[in-house]
Amino acid sequence: MEIRITESWGKERLQTQDNTILFTEDDGTENAVVNLYPEMTYRTTEGFGGALTDAAGYVFSRMNEKQKEQVLDMYFSEKNMNYNLVRIHMDSCDFSTHLYSAVTDEKDAELSSFSFEDTEKYIIPLLDAAQSKAGKKLKIMLSPWSPPAFMKTNHNRKNGGSLKPEYRALWAEYLCKYIEIFRNRGYEVVRMSIQNEPKAVQTWDSCVYSGQEEKEFLRDYLYPALKRHNLEDIEVFVWDHNKERLFERAQAVIDKDTDSMISGLAFHWYSGDHFEALDLVREQYPDKKLILSESCLEFCKYDKSMEDENARRLAHDMIGNLNHGMQAFYDWNILLNEKGGPNHVNNFCDAPYLFDEQKKELIERRILRYYWHFSHFIKPGAVRLAATRYTSALEVTAWRNPDGNIVVIFLNMSEKDLPCVLRLNGKMAAFSIKQGAIMSGIIEKERDI
């Protein structure tokens, strides 16, 4: 038995090295041990993906064909990151070239003026190119950032506000209209969230829902509308906001009436780890899926130049979420310009690829290669395996892929090399993990695993 290792490390220039380590008989070593227990299994993953925003589509349109191919091949080819999931906003979000709504006429009660034009301009070409590279339909999640201004209490897409009660029915129809247009064009929309960040009053597109309001909108308006339009197969996710209040929102929205309407909870990472919140939801609502629907580094909070530390920060969050029940992951913008935009309120953020519009250069950011380890090695349908580790400085997640191979991903959060003695079924393999490195190992299926 052997483990094939791929390790990426280096602060100045990221290096990647492959190696193969043979297992030997367990000699009783007690120190520096990481244990794998493949007989103990947990949740299954649906895969990895990212957001195809208006901003990402715009930047994609500015690149030459070779650069486009590089981005598409990295994200959507099976030999690289193998993304199979995408998230798309309904109407504009902050990462849009401008504010827009599909309907602006408050007298249009039939949605006859509904326009898909803004989505068609940049998002659809990027989606089509991604699907062509993947060689399959990508599974789409749709999310709204705000209803049209005339439907809101503050008469503005931005700065929070709430959905006016008299527009709940029309807004539900509006959301169904988006799903139907995508589906009628042959795209595979599989899920939606009710509202992006329903607790946040943002300077960009935003709308506030209390737990009671989200429950009432789903129960009395959205779900009945989905049924009328034969869209009952759409998975509905609540919350779609930070983890620290994930469990409370589940308690507020899920009851005997709404339980069958809700497929799961979506969460973001911006308020810290809170991995235990995922545990609470799993324990109380074991049938609900948990998906991370948005993750990125905001330049207003994190130094753009601290690529190594930032990459480890995001990889730490990935491992924590995977180990506590996350079943699908959506990165935020897959591509932005050199400023971290365009963004109509200058809320600039990092992305795995940045494109310098002046120099016409495609820039690979450090996090791209860290995320590559997860999405390349952990395949859709993989099941998580139990593991124990000897130090919190070495983070570990282990999975069995559908082909039977075991994947183990290590993240060294320390500033020194760490030893590792990997134990599995009475055998052991010893190696070290470089400071700050991410390492993936493949153990091929054997009859005794």
Disulfide bonds with the S-S distance in Angstrom:
none
